[in-house]
Amino acid sequence: MKHLIKSYFLRLFPLFLVALLTACINDSEEEAIMKVKVGDRIPNFVLEDSTGKALASASLDGRVFILNFIDTTCPDCQRELQVLQRIYDKYYDRVPILNVPRSQKKEELQAYWEEAELTLPYYIPYDPNLYYQFATKTIPRTYVIDGKGIVLAAFSDSPIADIDTLESYLFDANTQIQEKN
């Protein structure tokens, strides 16, 4: 009997440990892991688009844009990419959406984009530690940035950004974005 109890404990303990380590992050923990918060200016960065063309954050001065850190194996990221695809379909010529992997390679992103039939752009950071300038953990991590490089809104995995909320920040930023007719 003692051996049976020990056997069950040894099998269940790793499951308990995994559940404990992957539990949802509460608000105070979220604040501790966010390095860039609402009201902060974003750090300068340079990205490479899927065609190899460079995009510097400074080139977006004067424009409201969305910066989204992802991992395509993350279910929340996959759901949020569908929301961002809808935003892109409506405002592709007015709102840049920068989908940036936390650590994935370009080939992985390209394969997922093709499989998911996404048309919104993705970018690879020149600095592989770019994500860690914004946060220490948790994806997706989505920022709405105003034309001066200031964070208007920040979203993580609980809850992920939804289309209505994102649109409200885009419109409130006085970007003169209008829906396509």
C-alpha positions as CSV (number, residue, x, y, z in Angstrom):
1,M,0.0,0.0,0.0
2,K,2.8,2.4,0.9
3,H,4.5,1.7,-2.4
4,L,1.2,2.4,-4.3
5,I,0.8,5.8,-2.6
6,K,4.4,6.7,-3.4
7,S,3.9,5.6,-7.0
8,Y,0.8,7.8,-7.3
9,F,2.6,10.7,-5.7
10,L,5.6,10.4,-8.1
11,R,3.2,10.4,-11.1
12,L,1.0,13.2,-9.9
13,F,3.6,15.6,-8.6
14,P,5.0,16.5,-12.0
15,L,1.5,17.3,-13.2
16,F,0.9,19.5,-10.1
17,L,4.2,21.3,-10.7
18,V,3.3,21.9,-14.4
19,A,-0.1,23.3,-13.5
20,L,1.4,25.5,-10.9
21,L,4.1,26.9,-13.2
22,T,1.6,27.5,-16.1
23,A,-1.2,29.1,-14.0
24,C,-2.6,32.4,-15.2
25,I,-0.6,35.4,-14.2
26,N,-2.4,37.8,-11.9
27,D,-2.3,41.6,-12.3
28,S,0.6,42.3,-9.9
29,E,2.7,39.7,-11.6
30,E,1.7,41.1,-15.0
31,E,3.0,44.5,-13.9
32,A,6.3,43.0,-12.8
33,I,6.9,41.4,-16.2
34,M,5.9,44.3,-18.4
35,K,8.9,46.6,-19.0
36,V,7.1,48.9,-21.4
37,K,3.7,50.0,-20.1
38,V,0.9,52.2,-21.2
39,G,2.2,55.8,-21.3
40,D,5.8,54.7,-21.9
41,R,7.8,55.6,-25.1
42,I,8.8,52.4,-26.9
43,P,12.5,51.7,-27.5
44,N,13.8,52.2,-31.0
45,F,14.1,49.0,-33.1
46,V,14.7,47.7,-36.6
47,L,12.8,44.8,-38.2
48,E,13.1,42.9,-41.4
49,D,9.9,42.2,-43.3
50,S,9.2,38.9,-45.1
51,T,11.0,40.2,-48.3
52,G,14.1,41.2,-46.5
53,K,13.4,44.9,-46.4
54,A,14.4,46.8,-43.2
55,L,11.8,48.8,-41.2
56,A,12.9,51.1,-38.4
57,S,10.5,52.1,-35.7
58,A,11.5,55.7,-36.3
59,S,10.0,55.5,-39.8
60,L,6.6,55.1,-38.2
61,D,6.8,58.5,-36.5
62,G,3.4,60.2,-36.9
63,R,1.5,57.0,-37.5
64,V,-0.5,54.9,-35.0
65,F,0.5,51.2,-35.3
66,I,0.1,47.9,-33.6
67,L,3.1,45.9,-32.4
68,N,2.4,42.3,-31.7
69,F,4.9,39.8,-30.2
70,I,3.9,36.2,-30.9
71,D,4.9,32.5,-31.1
72,T,2.9,30.6,-33.8
73,T,2.7,27.5,-31.6
74,C,0.8,29.5,-28.9
75,P,-3.0,29.0,-29.1
76,D,-3.7,32.5,-27.8
77,C,-1.3,34.0,-30.4
78,Q,-3.1,32.0,-33.1
79,R,-6.5,33.4,-32.0
80,E,-5.1,36.9,-31.8
81,L,-3.6,36.7,-35.2
82,Q,-7.1,36.1,-36.6
83,V,-8.2,39.3,-34.9
84,L,-5.3,41.2,-36.3
85,Q,-6.0,39.8,-39.7
86,R,-9.4,41.3,-39.6
87,I,-7.9,44.7,-38.5
88,Y,-5.4,44.4,-41.4
89,D,-8.2,43.6,-43.9
90,K,-10.0,46.8,-42.9
91,Y,-7.1,49.2,-42.4
92,Y,-4.1,47.7,-44.2
93,D,-3.3,51.0,-45.9
94,R,-3.7,53.1,-42.7
95,V,-2.5,51.0,-39.7
96,P,0.8,49.2,-39.8
97,I,0.6,45.9,-37.9
98,L,4.0,44.6,-36.9
99,N,3.8,40.9,-36.0
100,V,7.2,40.0,-34.4
101,P,8.2,36.6,-33.1
102,R,9.5,36.4,-29.6
103,S,12.1,33.8,-30.7
104,Q,11.0,32.0,-33.9
105,K,12.9,31.9,-37.1
106,K,11.6,33.4,-40.4
107,E,11.0,29.9,-41.9
108,E,8.8,28.9,-39.0
109,L,6.7,32.1,-39.4
110,Q,6.5,31.7,-43.2
111,A,5.2,28.1,-42.9
112,Y,2.6,29.1,-40.3
113,W,1.5,32.1,-42.4
114,E,0.9,29.9,-45.4
115,E,-0.9,27.2,-43.4
116,A,-3.2,29.7,-41.7
117,E,-3.6,31.7,-44.9
118,L,-2.6,35.0,-43.3
119,T,-2.0,38.0,-45.5
120,L,-1.0,40.5,-42.8
121,P,2.8,41.1,-42.6
122,Y,5.3,39.6,-40.2
123,Y,8.7,40.9,-39.3
124,I,11.9,39.5,-37.9
125,P,13.8,41.7,-35.3
126,Y,17.4,42.5,-36.1
127,D,18.0,42.2,-32.3
128,P,16.9,38.7,-31.2
129,N,16.3,40.1,-27.7
130,L,13.9,42.8,-28.8
131,Y,10.9,41.1,-27.0
132,Y,12.8,41.3,-23.7
133,Q,13.1,45.1,-24.1
134,F,9.3,45.1,-23.7
135,A,8.6,42.3,-21.3
136,T,10.2,39.3,-19.5
137,K,7.5,36.7,-20.3
138,T,4.1,36.0,-21.7
139,I,2.8,36.1,-25.2
140,P,0.9,37.3,-27.1
141,R,1.9,40.8,-26.1
142,T,0.2,43.5,-28.2
143,Y,0.8,47.2,-28.1
144,V,-1.1,50.0,-29.7
145,I,1.4,52.8,-30.3
146,D,0.6,56.4,-31.1
147,G,2.3,58.6,-33.6
148,K,4.8,59.8,-31.0
149,G,5.9,56.3,-30.1
150,I,3.9,56.3,-26.8
151,V,2.0,53.1,-25.8
152,L,-1.7,53.8,-25.8
153,A,-2.8,50.2,-24.9
154,A,-1.1,46.9,-23.9
155,F,-2.6,43.5,-24.1
156,S,-1.4,40.1,-23.0
157,D,-2.8,36.6,-22.9
158,S,-5.6,37.4,-20.4
159,P,-7.5,38.7,-22.2
160,I,-6.2,38.8,-25.7
161,A,-6.9,41.9,-27.7
162,D,-10.3,41.8,-29.5
163,I,-11.3,43.7,-32.6
164,D,-13.7,46.2,-30.9
165,T,-11.2,47.2,-28.3
166,L,-8.3,47.6,-30.8
167,E,-10.5,49.7,-33.1
168,S,-11.6,51.9,-30.2
169,Y,-7.9,52.7,-29.4
170,L,-7.2,53.3,-33.0
171,F,-10.0,55.7,-33.4
172,D,-9.4,57.4,-30.0
173,A,-5.8,58.0,-31.1
174,N,-7.3,60.5,-33.6
175,T,-5.8,58.8,-36.5
176,Q,-8.6,59.6,-38.9
177,I,-9.0,56.0,-39.7
178,Q,-12.2,55.2,-41.5
179,E,-13.6,51.9,-42.5
180,K,-13.3,51.0,-46.2
181,N,-16.6,51.3,-48.0
